[in-house]
């Protein structure tokens, strides 16, 4: 496996596992809402901004994939909530 394929596989694995984590939290924890996901995302932004020396490529890939998955799920969740709200008020 070349280095580019390894990076992509690592990114995809972390992205997918983050999506699964969020879906599990939504289905099993009634206290987990949009605000909690936004807080988790902000923590990842903060971690990304620290730019630690020595974090390494794996650390960078983990942060990038986690942020991307959280952003995607947050947008999806907000759209879903908006559609449900519009349907209920119509």
C-alpha positions as CSV (number, residue, x, y, z in Angstrom):
1,X,0.0,0.0,0.0
2,X,1.5,3.3,-1.0
3,X,1.5,6.3,1.4
4,X,-1.5,8.1,-0.3
5,X,-3.6,5.0,0.0
6,X,-2.7,4.6,3.6
7,X,-3.6,8.2,4.3
8,X,-7.0,7.8,2.6
9,X,-7.8,4.6,4.3
10,X,-6.9,6.0,7.7
11,X,-9.0,9.1,7.1
12,X,-12.0,7.1,5.9
13,X,-11.7,4.7,8.9
14,X,-11.7,7.6,11.4
15,X,-14.4,9.5,9.5
16,X,-16.7,6.5,9.5
17,X,-16.1,5.6,13.1
18,X,-16.8,9.2,14.2
19,X,-20.1,9.1,12.2
20,X,-21.0,5.8,13.9
21,X,-20.1,7.3,17.4
22,X,-22.4,10.3,16.8
23,X,-25.3,8.0,15.5
24,X,-24.9,5.8,18.6
25,X,-24.9,8.8,20.9
26,X,-28.1,10.1,19.2
27,X,-29.9,6.8,19.6
28,X,-28.8,5.9,23.1
29,X,-28.3,9.1,25.0
30,X,-31.4,11.4,25.2
31,X,-29.2,14.2,26.6
32,X,-27.1,14.2,23.5
33,X,-28.3,17.0,21.3
34,X,-27.1,19.4,18.7
35,X,-25.5,21.6,21.3
36,X,-23.5,18.7,22.6
37,X,-22.3,17.9,19.1
38,X,-21.4,21.6,18.6
39,X,-19.4,21.5,21.8
40,X,-17.5,18.4,20.7
41,X,-16.8,20.0,17.3
42,X,-15.5,23.1,19.1
43,X,-13.2,21.0,21.1
44,X,-11.8,19.5,17.9
45,X,-11.3,23.0,16.4
46,X,-9.4,24.0,19.6
47,X,-7.2,20.9,19.4
48,X,-6.5,21.6,15.7
49,X,-5.6,25.1,16.5
50,X,-3.0,24.1,19.1
51,X,-0.7,22.7,16.3
52,X,1.4,20.7,18.6
53,X,4.9,20.0,17.5
54,X,5.3,16.3,17.1
55,X,1.6,15.5,16.8
56,X,2.5,13.7,13.5
57,X,0.6,12.8,10.4
58,X,-1.7,10.3,12.1
59,X,-2.7,13.0,14.6
60,X,-3.4,15.4,11.9
61,X,-5.4,12.9,9.9
62,X,-7.5,12.0,13.0
63,X,-8.3,15.6,13.7
64,X,-9.2,16.4,10.1
65,X,-11.4,13.3,9.6
66,X,-13.1,13.8,13.0
67,X,-13.9,17.5,12.2
68,X,-15.2,16.6,8.7
69,X,-17.5,13.9,10.1
70,X,-18.8,16.1,12.9
71,X,-19.5,18.9,10.5
72,X,-21.3,16.6,8.1
73,X,-23.5,15.1,10.8
74,X,-24.2,18.5,12.3
75,X,-25.5,19.9,9.0
76,X,-27.5,16.8,8.4
77,X,-29.0,16.9,11.9
78,X,-29.9,20.6,11.7
79,X,-31.6,20.0,8.3
80,X,-33.5,17.0,9.7
81,X,-34.6,19.1,12.7
82,X,-35.6,22.0,10.5
83,X,-37.7,19.7,8.2
84,X,-39.3,18.0,11.2
85,X,-40.1,21.4,12.7
86,X,-41.7,22.7,9.5
87,X,-43.7,19.5,9.1
88,X,-45.1,19.8,12.7
89,X,-46.0,23.5,12.2
90,X,-47.7,23.1,8.8
